[in-house]
Amino acid sequence: MGDRDTQLRAVAIYDRRLSIVQQLQQACAY
């Protein structure tokens, strides 16, 4: 169960990182 919790946390961090990259790309586009 702890292993699954770690996996979910890693996915959340990765998802947040992707959204930050998209925001930076949009800012550079403008």
DRENLUMVEX-105901 format. One record per residue (C-alpha): residue number from 0; residue in one letter; chain; x, y, z. Coordinates in nm, 4 decimals. Example, Ala and Ser with C-alpha at 12.3 -4.5 7.8 and 13.67 -1.06 7.14 Angstrom:
BEGIN
+-----+---------+--------+----------+----------+----------+
| num | residuo | cadena |       px |       py |       pz |
+-----+---------+--------+----------+----------+----------+
|   0 |       a |      A |   1.2300 |  -0.4500 |   0.7800 |
|   1 |       s |      A |   1.3670 |  -0.1060 |   0.7140 |
+-----+---------+--------+----------+----------+----------+
***
This chain:
BEGIN
+-----+---------+--------+----------+----------+----------+
| num | residuo | cadena |       px |       py |       pz |
+-----+---------+--------+----------+----------+----------+
|   0 |       m |      A |   0.0000 |   0.0000 |   0.0000 |
|   1 |       g |      A |   0.2872 |   0.2331 |   0.0789 |
|   2 |       d |      A |   0.4340 |   0.1464 |  -0.2600 |
|   3 |       r |      A |   0.1158 |   0.2606 |  -0.4328 |
|   4 |       d |      A |   0.1175 |   0.5823 |  -0.2295 |
|   5 |       t |      A |   0.4725 |   0.6539 |  -0.3460 |
|   6 |       q |      A |   0.3691 |   0.5872 |  -0.7054 |
|   7 |       l |      A |   0.0733 |   0.8255 |  -0.6825 |
|   8 |       r |      A |   0.2974 |   1.0926 |  -0.5321 |
|   9 |       a |      A |   0.5508 |   1.0509 |  -0.8138 |
|  10 |       v |      A |   0.2732 |   1.0825 |  -1.0728 |
|  11 |       a |      A |   0.1418 |   1.3973 |  -0.9043 |
|  12 |       i |      A |   0.4894 |   1.5552 |  -0.9063 |
|  13 |       y |      A |   0.5376 |   1.4605 |  -1.2731 |
|  14 |       d |      A |   0.1951 |   1.6012 |  -1.3656 |
|  15 |       r |      A |   0.2705 |   1.9273 |  -1.1837 |
|  16 |       r |      A |   0.6050 |   1.9519 |  -1.3627 |
|  17 |       l |      A |   0.4319 |   1.9061 |  -1.7000 |
|  18 |       s |      A |   0.1808 |   2.1827 |  -1.6257 |
|  19 |       i |      A |   0.4647 |   2.4174 |  -1.5213 |
|  20 |       v |      A |   0.6481 |   2.3466 |  -1.8478 |
|  21 |       q |      A |   0.3315 |   2.4201 |  -2.0463 |
|  22 |       q |      A |   0.2862 |   2.7509 |  -1.8622 |
|  23 |       l |      A |   0.6476 |   2.8473 |  -1.9380 |
|  24 |       q |      A |   0.6022 |   2.7605 |  -2.3066 |
|  25 |       q |      A |   0.2862 |   2.9734 |  -2.3234 |
|  26 |       a |      A |   0.4669 |   3.2625 |  -2.1525 |
|  27 |       c |      A |   0.7521 |   3.2366 |  -2.4047 |
|  28 |       a |      A |   0.5003 |   3.2265 |  -2.6915 |
|  29 |       y |      A |   0.3589 |   3.5587 |  -2.5778 |
+-----+---------+--------+----------+----------+----------+
***
